[in-house]
Amino acid sequence: MKKNTYSYIGISFIVLIFGIWVVNELGVKFGKSDLVEIGPVPKFELTDQEGKKITNKDYLGKVYVVEFFFSTCPSICPIMNRNMLTLQDEYYGNPEFGVASITINPEYDTSKVLKEHADKLGVKHYNWHFLTGKRDYIFDLAKEFKLYAGQDPNAPGGFEHSGMFALVDKEGNIRCRKDSLGNPIMYYDGLSDDGVKAIKEDIKKLLEE
């Protein structure tokens, strides 16, 4: 009788430990990460390189990165493109990952031009959309993101813009990590190895939420 009692206690203990482990694992995988929620992504409706209308709603259920660029940019855009390709390679084939590359020179960057640009870069991920539209609309959108973009005849290529990447979660909220002082960084440096490493790590966190 005692032997059976001890066996029962032993099995119950094992089941309890296993249950605690399962709860912890599920909590880590499906719980919210430590990334700060900045606010909802600005609403947008633009046209991609395939001539298809794309809105912020098309990205719901996906973790995605937003950048402002233009195809003829001779300065920072090639660096941003290279670093975005690194993110594509990291999450290639994952249907829950995406990229929104929004041109600030839509008069030149038509869907056809953006398609050629994407092909030249080697873009393969089906959720990477190169987006164009009306210039004033896009400039206003950049302001809503708080990512600078503007026309400047003295700037290389005739435009100035931020080299930062915005990170958006599956629910359409802009998210970021904190700096060493505990302050939200807002956006990720799309020009530095450290910035790319940080956003790569945080994309993974959001994909696991």
C-alpha positions in Angstrom: 0.0 0.0 0.0 2.8 2.4 0.9 4.6 1.5 -2.3 1.6 2.4 -4.3 1.2 5.6 -2.4 4.8 6.6 -2.9 4.4 5.8 -6.6 1.3 7.9 -6.9 3.1 10.8 -5.2 6.1 10.5 -7.5 3.9 10.5 -10.6 1.9 13.5 -9.3 5.1 15.4 -8.7 6.4 14.6 -12.2 3.1 15.8 -13.7 3.2 18.9 -11.6 6.7 19.8 -12.7 5.8 19.1 -16.4 2.8 21.3 -16.1 4.8 24.2 -14.7 7.4 23.8 -17.5 4.6 23.8 -20.1 3.0 27.0 -18.7 6.4 28.7 -18.6 7.2 27.7 -22.1 3.9 28.9 -23.5 4.1 32.1 -21.5 7.5 32.9 -23.0 6.3 32.0 -26.6 2.9 33.6 -26.6 3.2 36.4 -24.0 4.1 40.0 -24.7 7.8 40.7 -25.1 9.6 43.5 -23.3 9.4 45.8 -26.3 7.8 49.2 -25.8 4.5 50.0 -27.6 4.8 53.4 -29.2 1.4 53.6 -30.8 -0.6 52.5 -33.9 1.1 52.7 -37.2 -0.3 55.5 -39.4 -3.0 54.4 -41.8 -1.8 54.3 -45.5 -3.0 53.2 -48.9 -0.3 53.0 -51.6 0.5 51.0 -54.8 3.2 48.4 -54.9 5.7 47.2 -57.6 3.1 44.9 -59.0 0.5 47.7 -59.4 -1.5 46.3 -56.4 -3.1 48.6 -53.8 -1.6 47.9 -50.4 -2.8 49.3 -47.1 -1.7 49.0 -43.5 -4.5 46.4 -43.1 -2.7 44.1 -45.5 0.1 43.8 -43.0 -2.1 42.8 -40.0 -0.9 39.5 -38.6 2.6 40.2 -39.8 5.7 41.7 -38.2 7.1 44.3 -40.6 9.7 46.9 -41.1 9.0 50.4 -42.7 11.5 52.6 -44.5 11.4 55.7 -46.6 13.8 55.7 -49.6 14.0 56.4 -53.3 15.5 54.3 -56.0 18.0 56.8 -57.4 19.4 57.8 -54.0 23.2 57.9 -54.3 24.0 58.1 -50.5 22.3 56.2 -47.7 19.7 54.2 -49.6 22.1 51.6 -50.9 23.2 50.9 -47.3 19.6 50.7 -46.2 18.8 48.3 -49.1 21.7 46.0 -48.2 20.7 45.9 -44.6 17.0 45.3 -45.4 18.2 42.4 -47.6 19.9 41.0 -44.6 16.5 41.0 -42.8 14.9 39.3 -45.8 17.5 36.6 -45.7 17.0 36.1 -42.0 13.3 35.7 -42.3 12.9 34.5 -45.9 10.0 32.1 -46.3 8.3 33.3 -43.1 4.7 34.4 -44.0 4.5 36.5 -40.8 7.3 38.8 -41.8 7.1 41.7 -44.2 8.7 45.0 -45.4 7.2 48.3 -46.6 9.7 50.4 -48.6 8.0 53.7 -49.4 9.5 55.9 -52.0 9.7 59.7 -51.5 10.2 60.3 -55.2 7.0 58.8 -56.6 7.1 60.9 -59.8 10.0 58.9 -60.9 9.5 55.7 -58.8 6.5 54.3 -60.6 5.4 50.7 -60.0 7.4 49.7 -63.1 10.5 51.4 -61.9 10.1 49.9 -58.4 9.6 46.5 -59.9 12.9 46.8 -61.8 14.6 48.1 -58.6 13.3 45.2 -56.5 14.5 42.7 -59.2 17.9 44.3 -59.3 18.3 44.2 -55.6 17.3 40.5 -55.5 14.1 40.9 -53.5 12.4 37.5 -53.1 10.1 37.8 -50.1 6.5 38.0 -51.2 5.6 40.3 -48.3 8.2 43.0 -49.3 6.2 45.7 -51.0 7.9 48.7 -52.7 5.2 51.4 -52.4 4.5 54.6 -54.4 1.7 57.2 -54.5 1.2 60.9 -54.4 4.2 62.9 -53.2 2.4 65.1 -50.7 0.6 62.1 -49.3 3.8 60.3 -48.8 5.5 63.3 -47.2 2.6 63.7 -44.8 2.8 60.0 -44.1 6.5 60.3 -43.2 5.6 63.2 -40.8 3.0 60.9 -39.1 5.7 58.3 -38.7 8.0 61.1 -37.4 10.6 60.0 -40.0 11.9 63.0 -41.9 11.5 63.1 -45.7 11.7 66.1 -48.0 12.8 67.6 -51.3 16.1 69.4 -51.2 17.9 70.4 -54.4 21.2 70.6 -52.5 21.0 67.1 -51.2 22.4 64.1 -53.0 19.7 62.9 -55.4 17.5 65.9 -54.6 15.9 64.5 -51.5 16.6 64.1 -47.8 15.2 61.4 -45.6 15.8 59.4 -42.4 17.9 56.3 -42.4 15.9 54.8 -39.6 13.7 51.7 -39.7 10.3 51.5 -38.0 9.2 48.1 -36.5 5.5 47.2 -36.5 4.0 44.2 -34.6 1.2 41.8 -35.8 -1.5 44.1 -34.3 -0.3 47.2 -36.2 1.6 48.9 -33.4 5.0 50.5 -33.7 7.3 48.8 -31.2 10.9 49.3 -30.1 13.4 48.4 -27.4 14.8 50.7 -24.7 18.3 52.2 -24.6 20.8 51.8 -21.7 19.0 54.5 -19.7 15.6 52.8 -20.1 14.2 55.2 -22.7 12.5 53.9 -25.9 14.7 54.3 -28.9 11.6 54.8 -31.2 13.3 53.6 -34.3 16.3 51.4 -35.4 19.4 52.7 -37.2 19.1 51.2 -40.7 22.7 52.3 -41.5 24.6 50.6 -38.8 25.5 46.9 -38.0 24.3 47.5 -34.4 21.0 48.8 -35.6 20.4 45.9 -37.9 21.4 43.4 -35.2 19.0 45.0 -32.8 16.0 45.0 -35.1 16.8 41.5 -36.2 16.6 40.3 -32.6 13.4 42.3 -31.9 11.6 41.0 -35.1 12.2 37.5 -33.6 10.6 38.6 -30.3 7.5 40.0 -32.0 7.2 36.9 -34.2 7.0 34.8 -31.1 4.3 36.9 -29.4 
